[in-house]
């Protein structure tokens, strides 16, 4: 038996599907240069993927390097025809995202091609943190254990597989840092060229690590949204004919990699869904795809159908999704980022409207926290659970506390929070807040005095 899954990522049974040519008002702000040439190749092996569909008007397209609807300019998403997928089949697979190949737009042979084999990161039962926060059951899905120490390795692996199918030999991206690191490393592992484009004010830890892999690294005098616009403009230029921009012309495939976070949470909890999940919002795609993963697992009979709530987390210095959610708007108005949480500093988030749809549909909420609270979240997570998170993790923990205090999140319900990156990447955020307890002479008496 096969099951067709063609719904958009923000869909629910009652969602309005717009007619071809009709687009959500204001969404065009997130799409630049969508008239660039589309690369479409038939008869390639993308596993269970059958095509692309517009998330706004429902228009269908063949699989290819396309990312915007030619009817309404809405974003495209992968559709599938799933066969029978069982828990036993998944559990017998590799300890990486490739155990879920039957649910991704990838060839069954993707696991055998040179790649970083990301995923299957640990989930930590956070007893100490739960006790401090007055919660009954709290888990941390810790994606800092990926090859380049962030969840971006997942999405890049899926995009890289698509690039191979489409004959795109150079990997490229616009990045706030973690994606740059992941693209450069994945390309190096596969013997590919890479051209990574970043804002020039990123943390040194992310810039240095990306450059070390030997690809081309271009630092732009501007913010992420300006970098993303530049990448969109480059598509269609003869210079980039064989380039795969993982988060632009390969975005439909790239974004599907985030589903594996949701799959792993369910499997690691014993094939069940948590009651609540708190997810950082940058572009919004991670939140949207975790929800999509949960819905697919329910539809395929791999987990029990149950209600769950999805919560988002943003830094106040870049919180366009939070602002739209609180105002009751469907459209996300761009903002100029000003926060230490640079990995979340996307002022014009492509999936912002869909993230709002998911949070509202699941009766969740979105937190917005100051930079000071972000630092406090990083330190609390390290102190209580021994996990050193990057700034996005600090945003999540601080938002968790805020949502608990406001009564929007139930302390008695089983909750999973996401740490999407390693704290060593964002030392600048905490360097002025921590240091030696004391500087002493090599004397026992000095030790006693310092610890008194």
QUIZI-V835168 format. One record per residue. RES is the residue in one letter. PSI is psi as a letter, one per 40 degrees, with the letter a starting at -180 (999 if undefined). NEAR is the number of other C-alpha atoms within 10 Angstrom. Layout:
BEGIN
[[RES | PSI | NEAR] [RES | PSI | NEAR]]
END
This chain:
BEGIN
[[X | i | 6] [X | i | 12] [X | h | 13] [X | h | 13] [X | h | 17] [X | e | 20] [X | i | 18] [X | i | 23] [X | d | 24] [X | e | 21] [X | i | 18] [X | i | 13] [X | d | 6] [X | e | 6] [X | h | 11] [X | h | 10] [X | h | 16] [X | i | 16] [X | i | 13] [X | h | 18] [X | e | 15] [X | h | 15] [X | i | 21] [X | h | 17] [X | h | 9] [X | e | 12] [X | d | 20] [X | d | 15] [X | d | 14] [X | e | 19] [X | h | 19] [X | i | 17] [X | f | 16] [X | e | 21] [X | e | 14] [X | i | 17] [X | i | 14] [X | h | 16] [X | h | 14] [X | h | 12] [X | h | 13] [X | i | 10] [X | f | 8] [X | i | 12] [X | h | 16] [X | f | 23] [X | b | 19] [X | e | 23] [X | h | 23] [X | e | 20] [X | a | 20] [X | i | 27] [X | i | 26] [X | h | 28] [X | e | 27] [X | d | 26] [X | e | 24] [X | e | 24] [X | i | 19] [X | i | 19] [X | i | 19] [X | i | 16] [X | h | 27] [X | a | 22] [X | g | 24] [X | i | 25] [X | e | 25] [X | i | 27] [X | h | 26] [X | e | 18] [X | d | 17] [X | e | 20] [X | e | 25] [X | i | 27] [X | i | 27] [X | i | 27] [X | i | 27] [X | h | 28] [X | i | 24] [X | i | 22] [X | g | 16] [X | i | 19] [X | a | 14] [X | h | 11] [X | h | 18] [X | i | 12] [X | d | 12] [X | d | 8] [X | d | 12] [X | d | 17] [X | d | 12] [X | e | 9] [X | i | 14] [X | i | 14] [X | g | 15] [X | a | 19] [X | e | 27] [X | e | 27] [X | e | 21] [X | f | 22] [X | d | 22] [X | e | 23] [X | e | 25] [X | i | 25] [X | g | 27] [X | i | 25] [X | i | 22] [X | e | 16] [X | e | 13] [X | d | 20] [X | d | 20] [X | e | 10] [X | i | 12] [X | h | 16] [X | i | 21] [X | e | 22] [X | f | 21] [X | i | 24] [X | a | 26] [X | f | 24] [X | i | 20] [X | i | 16] [X | h | 19] [X | h | 16] [X | h | 15] [X | g | 20] [X | d | 16] [X | d | 15] [X | d | 21] [X | d | 18] [X | d | 13] [X | d | 10] [X | e | 15] [X | f | 12] [X | i | 19] [X | d | 14] [X | h | 18] [X | h | 24] [X | i | 21] [X | h | 23] [X | h | 23] [X | g | 26] [X | e | 27] [X | e | 25] [X | e | 18] [X | i | 24] [X | d | 19] [X | e | 25] [X | f | 22] [X | i | 25] [X | e | 30] [X | d | 29] [X | d | 29] [X | d | 28] [X | d | 26] [X | d | 34] [X | d | 30] [X | d | 29] [X | d | 29] [X | d | 29] [X | d | 23] [X | d | 28] [X | d | 24] [X | d | 14] [X | d | 17] [X | e | 20] [X | f | 14] [X | h | 19] [X | e | 18] [X | h | 21] [X | h | 25] [X | i | 28] [X | i | 28] [X | h | 26] [X | i | 24] [X | e | 29] [X | d | 26] [X | d | 24] [X | d | 27] [X | d | 27] [X | d | 27] [X | d | 28] [X | d | 32] [X | d | 29] [X | d | 27] [X | d | 25] [X | d | 26] [X | d | 19] [X | d | 13] [X | e | 13] [X | f | 13] [X | i | 15] [X | i | 18] [X | i | 26] [X | h | 21] [X | h | 24] [X | h | 23] [X | i | 25] [X | i | 21] [X | e | 16] [X | f | 15] [X | i | 20] [X | i | 18] [X | d | 14] [X | d | 16] [X | d | 18] [X | d | 22] [X | d | 13] [X | d | 19] [X | d | 24] [X | d | 17] [X | d | 12] [X | e | 18] [X | e | 15] [X | a | 21] [X | h | 15] [X | h | 19] [X | h | 15] [X | h | 15] [X | h | 15] [X | g | 12] [X | i | 12] [X | a | 22] [X | d | 29] [X | d | 23] [X | d | 16] [X | d | 23] [X | d | 24] [X | d | 16] [X | d | 16] [X | d | 22] [X | d | 23] [X | d | 15] [X | d | 17] [X | h | 23] [X | e | 14] [X | h | 11] [X | d | 9] [X | d | 9] [X | f | 15] [X | d | 16] [X | f | 15] [X | h | 23] [X | h | 28] [X | h | 29] [X | d | 27] [X | f | 23] [X | c | 24] [X | e | 27] [X | e | 25] [X | d | 24] [X | d | 28] [X | d | 34] [X | d | 25] [X | d | 23] [X | d | 27] [X | d | 27] [X | e | 27] [X | d | 26] [X | d | 27] [X | d | 27] [X | d | 24] [X | d | 26] [X | d | 24] [X | d | 27] [X | d | 19] [X | d | 18] [X | d | 17] [X | e | 12] [X | f | 10] [X | f | 16] [X | i | 19] [X | i | 26] [X | i | 22] [X | d | 16] [X | i | 21] [X | h | 28] [X | h | 27] [X | h | 29] [X | i | 29] [X | h | 33] [X | c | 30] [X | d | 21] [X | e | 23] [X | d | 23] [X | d | 27] [X | d | 30] [X | d | 28] [X | d | 24] [X | d | 26] [X | d | 26] [X | d | 23] [X | d | 23] [X | d | 24] [X | d | 18] [X | d | 18] [X | d | 22] [X | d | 16] [X | d | 14] [X | e | 17] [X | e | 14] [X | d | 18] [X | i | 19] [X | h | 13] [X | h | 14] [X | i | 12] [X | i | 11] [X | i | 19] [X | h | 20] [X | h | 27] [X | i | 29] [X | i | 28] [X | h | 32] [X | i | 29] [X | h | 33] [X | d | 21] [X | e | 21] [X | g | 28] [X | f | 32] [X | d | 27] [X | d | 35] [X | d | 24] [X | d | 19] [X | d | 17] [X | d | 22] [X | d | 13] [X | e | 9] [X | f | 11] [X | i | 13] [X | d | 19] [X | h | 19] [X | h | 26] [X | h | 20] [X | i | 17] [X | i | 18] [X | h | 16] [X | i | 22] [X | g | 17] [X | i | 18] [X | e | 24] [X | g | 27] [X | d | 26] [X | e | 25] [X | e | 27] [X | g | 27] [X | h | 26] [X | e | 25] [X | g | 26] [X | h | 26] [X | d | 20] [X | e | 24] [X | d | 28] [X | d | 24] [X | d | 24] [X | d | 31] [X | d | 29] [X | d | 20] [X | d | 26] [X | d | 21] [X | d | 17] [X | d | 16] [X | e | 15] [X | f | 14] [X | a | 20] [X | i | 21] [X | h | 28] [X | i | 30] [X | h | 26] [X | i | 24] [X | i | 19] [X | d | 21] [X | d | 13] [X | d | 20] [X | d | 30] [X | d | 23] [X | d | 18] [X | d | 26] [X | d | 25] [X | d | 20] [X | d | 20] [X | d | 22] [X | d | 16] [X | d | 13] [X | d | 15] [X | e | 16] [X | f | 11] [X | h | 20] [X | h | 21] [X | i | 31] [X | a | 29] [X | d | 32] [X | d | 32] [X | d | 30] [X | d | 31] [X | d | 34] [X | d | 31] [X | d | 33] [X | d | 29] [X | d | 28] [X | d | 29] [X | d | 17] [X | d | 19] [X | d | 23] [X | d | 16] [X | d | 13] [X | e | 11] [X | e | 10] [X | d | 16] [X | h | 22] [X | h | 16] [X | e | 20] [X | e | 12] [X | i | 15] [X | h | 17] [X | h | 25] [X | h | 24] [X | i | 23] [X | h | 24] [X | h | 31] [X | e | 28] [X | i | 26] [X | h | 25] [X | d | 25] [X | e | 14] [X | d | 22] [X | f | 23] [X | d | 16] [X | d | 15] [X | d | 20] [X | e | 18] [X | d | 9] [X | e | 8] [X | e | 10] [X | i | 8] [X | a | 9] [X | i | 6] [X | d | 8] [X | i | 11] [X | h | 10] [X | i | 13] [X | i | 9] [X | g | 8] [X | i | 8] [X | d | 10] [X | d | 10] [X | d | 14] [X | d | 14] [X | d | 9] [X | d | 10] [X | d | 12] [X | e | 8] [X | 999 | 6]]
END
